[in-house]
Amino acid sequence: MIPYMTEPLDIVLPASLLPGDGRFGCGPSKVRKDQIDALSAVSGTYLGTSHRQATVKDVVGEVREGMRQFFSLPEGYEVLLGNGGTTCFWEAATFGLIERKSQHLSFGEFSSKFASSAKAAPFLEDPEVIKAEPGSRPQAVANAEVDLYALTHNETSTGVAMHIARPEGSTGLVAVDATSGAGGLRVDPTEFDCYYFAPQKCFASDGGLWLALCSPAAVERIERIAASERYIPAFLDLKIALDNSRLNQTYNTPALATIFLLNEQLRWMNDQGGLEWAAGRCDRSAEILYSWAEASDFARPFVELEQDRSHVVATIDFDDAIDAAVVAKVLRANGIVDTEPYRKLGRNQLRIAMFPAVDPDDIATLCGAINHVVGALQS
Ligand SMILES: *Cc1c(COP(=O)(O)O)cnc(C)c1O
């Protein structure tokens, strides 16, 4: 790398290159001001009230109904929720959704973690793990011994997305970690049995909650395992979560602001046209960002295959001559935050969220801002 002539942190972006909102992180991610205003308006009647009473239960009910609508869930699918976020759900699924053996597609930090949980469980057989190099993705293969296929809709650490489909010839459940994909990427619910996520990404809320869209087959599996001899800690018991969810409650106290902000974002997206609208908005952002990178003489998309490139999380590699970490630092000093890459990936790149809350015009402005910073660093 060449030494910089300019002191990087002295670079000041002109007002025309400042996005309307400078938050491009992959979670927690941008929360829209309208959501906060709506929360503020109910601060004296909703916040600080019992989650066992109608005021809060009605909002949980709206979230469950809003999800049914947003994802066009078929008859019989149920919306479950509980505390602890996606990382907690992996443990719950290990206890209560895998019967004997799972298959995991592992292509980055997040997709590898559920596999580790399943491997550590003494009551399960060792999982089958199919790996691919970061920046690409593996293919699920039907295996008669497998009773749960663990897919990841969007690998947030690398910016690789996959089309969700049941492996050909398979009979097991299909469970999808959709934490960063849910709400921004198209999905056909008949292709999954359990589509789970947390609301701090496309749903523009805070972390700490998990939601799971479950098919009748998944509900049947949850009930059967819960009725078996297997020891399941109550906090991770999906049958307890199912029973509470049906009452629009959670097993223990949830964060009320998180549920409210989630519901506001969901309502907004449903009002605008639902999943098709949200995915279209992410497509637009992705088109802007990837075409900029492909036309750039110092940046390029990290993900080689166009069909694998995520439309909700973009990873952009930089030429060795430019230190992406310095670019991210300059952007941060100018109020444009969280463009740093996933730390364990260890690449000279920026990672940019293009969730539905992010305005595609702000993505375009960001591209201009990056050009300006790189130009200033080289002058
Ligand atoms: C963010 C993320 C997680 C972790 O979610 P938590 O709610 O922090 O546990 C898991 N999987 C994917 C794909 C993610 O993007």
The ligand as a MOL file (V3000), in Angstrom:
LIG
                    3D

  0  0  0     0  0            999 V3000
M  V30 BEGIN CTAB
M  V30 COUNTS 15 15 0 0 0
M  V30 BEGIN ATOM
M  V30 1 C -27.1140 -11.5760 12.5910 0
M  V30 2 C -27.2290 -13.0130 12.2300 0
M  V30 3 C -27.2950 -14.0080 13.2100 0
M  V30 4 C -27.1650 -13.7140 14.6700 0
M  V30 5 O -28.3360 -13.1690 15.1650 0
M  V30 6 P -28.4710 -12.8330 16.7270 0
M  V30 7 O -29.8710 -12.3580 16.8650 0
M  V30 8 O -27.4280 -11.8170 17.0380 0
M  V30 9 O -28.2160 -14.1020 17.4730 0
M  V30 10 C -27.4510 -15.3020 12.7810 0
M  V30 11 N -27.5370 -15.6260 11.4820 0
M  V30 12 C -27.4570 -14.7110 10.5180 0
M  V30 13 C -27.5600 -15.1210 9.0860 0
M  V30 14 C -27.3100 -13.3690 10.8560 0
M  V30 15 O -27.2290 -12.4400 9.9070 0
M  V30 END ATOM
M  V30 BEGIN BOND
M  V30 1 1 1 2
M  V30 2 1 2 3
M  V30 3 2 2 14
M  V30 4 1 3 4
M  V30 5 2 3 10
M  V30 6 1 4 5
M  V30 7 1 5 6
M  V30 8 2 6 7
M  V30 9 1 6 8
M  V30 10 1 6 9
M  V30 11 1 10 11
M  V30 12 2 11 12
M  V30 13 1 12 13
M  V30 14 1 12 14
M  V30 15 1 14 15
M  V30 END BOND
M  V30 END CTAB
M  END
